[in-house]
Amino acid sequence: MKNFSKVSKDWWKESAMGIPKLITETPGPKSKTMHANTTRYMKGLSSQVKLFPVCFEEGFGITLTDVDGNKYLDFSSGIYVTSLGHCHPKISEAISYWAKKLMNAHDFTTPVKEKLMEKMAGILPGKLNAIQLYSDGTVAVEAAIRAARAITNKHEFISAYRDFHGKTMGAVSCAQMYRGETYSYGPTRAAGFYMVPRPDPYRPLWTKADGSIDTDSYIRFYEDFLKEGTVGNVAAFLLEPAQGWAGSIFPPEDFFPKLKRLCEKYKILLCDDEVLAGMGRTGEWLTLNHWGVIPDIVTFGKSFGNGFPVTAMVVSEENGEALEKISASSSYGGNPMACAAALASIEVIEEEDILQNVRLVGKFFMNRMLKMKEQHPIIGDVKGKGFLLGIELVKDKKTKEPFDEAGKLVYQKAFRKGLAWIPAGHILRMSPPLIMDEKYASMGMDIIEDAITEVEKEFGYQ
Ligand SMILES: Cc1ncc(COP(=O)(O)O)c(C=O)c1O
């Protein structure tokens, strides 16, 4: 089996010199024309693209280049995907090697799959080592739902308000439903899928006498809900460890340990959807590692292949038999290119000490955001761990009324200043590549702060 060599940690730095570099207005003339041509046919774009219709042509490290030659600092990693930098040389080489040697062999074993399985078993906690591979996060979540049913012989699922798990029927039944302009057509949640509130420290439903969030009340509510709101056949709590789409919302430290105890009491599985937050984004392989909790089922995606579509669903060894029962394999899952991308990505995280970088630069991000919160009347809250970050904009710090209009404007202004990113609504979400150092972290935050200041002036706050 061919091994691909380690590259210097600084592989991306030369290409980042002088960014952001804007040589036309943005989106530039070529971007506008190409976007217009494309959208004559291509429909259903995300709100971010509609608000800033730029066309990208190249990505390397932390730099994105558009078709007009403008260079942007990347604060989104695609969409939490290219977390080790665009076109990481080792990962690209590994994918192209297998693209020329063997693209698909159904789910037969290949040398690169053998290596990936060993590698994954080595980084996963506890006995999480019965693995299946897919090509979408959503499909990994669907497989997790089927596996949970097979393991428990139960069929009900509990997820949480504002969680996101994908867009197929099972996954969307565990997720925030689309509302307003983008409500979903047809049936909403499938039968047997329930949502409960989960603790958001900035907007708590239940607080203790000192005003801090009261995790125990959430857990008591869940226990009550199990008795009153279900038919007593709950297979799993299926949750994001931290809510990515909702705006980088992290639960209090005691939430998952207490939830896990509740699950054990009622023989319910804890299914941890790490598609967005896993593989180093918060400074750990699994975000649940921060709280010492080992889930029963875990899903990975996005960063897992650093841009190549490869995802995984993993259950613990003693439940591995369930994967036989659900006929777990698929057409593209675990093809050699996919395995090569995931294997090389894990090796890069180890070789470049990425988890440590995320912890260190993550602290820098948090300190900077805390300072910004003190200085800006429209910043209600800042949140995050590692490189999964959010700044919540409000009209008034006391009422905490969400400031959606400001969110949109800050997004567009920062993009115009050369920051490629993907906030949504009133929470400015940031997911920079995990290779980023303090210099560029600071540059990105300067751009965002300038944009916030301008928006505050426009709305009469300064
Ligand atoms: C937590 C989580 N789970 C699942 C998914 C679905 O992944 P995909 O878009 O690869 O199908 C997403 C996508 O954003 C996600 O954030």
Ligand as a Chemical Component Dictionary entry (heavy atoms), coordinates in Angstrom:
data_LIG
# 
_chem_comp.id                   LIG 
_chem_comp.type                 NON-POLYMER 
_chem_comp.pdbx_formal_charge   0 
_chem_comp.three_letter_code    LIG 
# 
loop_
_chem_comp_atom.comp_id 
_chem_comp_atom.atom_id 
_chem_comp_atom.alt_atom_id 
_chem_comp_atom.type_symbol 
_chem_comp_atom.charge 
_chem_comp_atom.model_Cartn_x 
_chem_comp_atom.model_Cartn_y 
_chem_comp_atom.model_Cartn_z 
_chem_comp_atom.pdbx_ordinal 
LIG C1 C1 C 0 -24.785 17.908 12.293 1  
LIG C2 C2 C 0 -25.068 17.584 10.849 2  
LIG N1 N1 N 0 -25.518 16.354 10.536 3  
LIG C3 C3 C 0 -25.782 15.987 9.264  4  
LIG C4 C4 C 0 -25.623 16.892 8.230  5  
LIG C5 C5 C 0 -25.926 16.487 6.820  6  
LIG O1 O1 O 0 -24.718 16.324 6.136  7  
LIG P1 P1 P 0 -24.678 16.350 4.513  8  
LIG O2 O2 O 0 -24.953 17.755 4.101  9  
LIG O3 O3 O 0 -23.280 15.888 4.185  10 
LIG O4 O4 O 0 -25.695 15.384 4.029  11 
LIG C6 C6 C 0 -25.170 18.184 8.506  12 
LIG C7 C7 C 0 -25.014 19.154 7.413  13 
LIG O5 O5 O 0 -24.823 20.313 7.593  14 
LIG C8 C8 C 0 -24.894 18.541 9.850  15 
LIG O6 O6 O 0 -24.481 19.761 10.162 16 
# 
loop_
_chem_comp_bond.comp_id 
_chem_comp_bond.atom_id_1 
_chem_comp_bond.atom_id_2 
_chem_comp_bond.value_order 
_chem_comp_bond.pdbx_ordinal 
LIG C1 C2 SING 1  
LIG C2 N1 SING 2  
LIG C2 C8 DOUB 3  
LIG N1 C3 DOUB 4  
LIG C3 C4 SING 5  
LIG C4 C5 SING 6  
LIG C4 C6 DOUB 7  
LIG C5 O1 SING 8  
LIG O1 P1 SING 9  
LIG P1 O2 DOUB 10 
LIG P1 O3 SING 11 
LIG P1 O4 SING 12 
LIG C6 C7 SING 13 
LIG C6 C8 SING 14 
LIG C7 O5 DOUB 15 
LIG C8 O6 SING 16 
# 
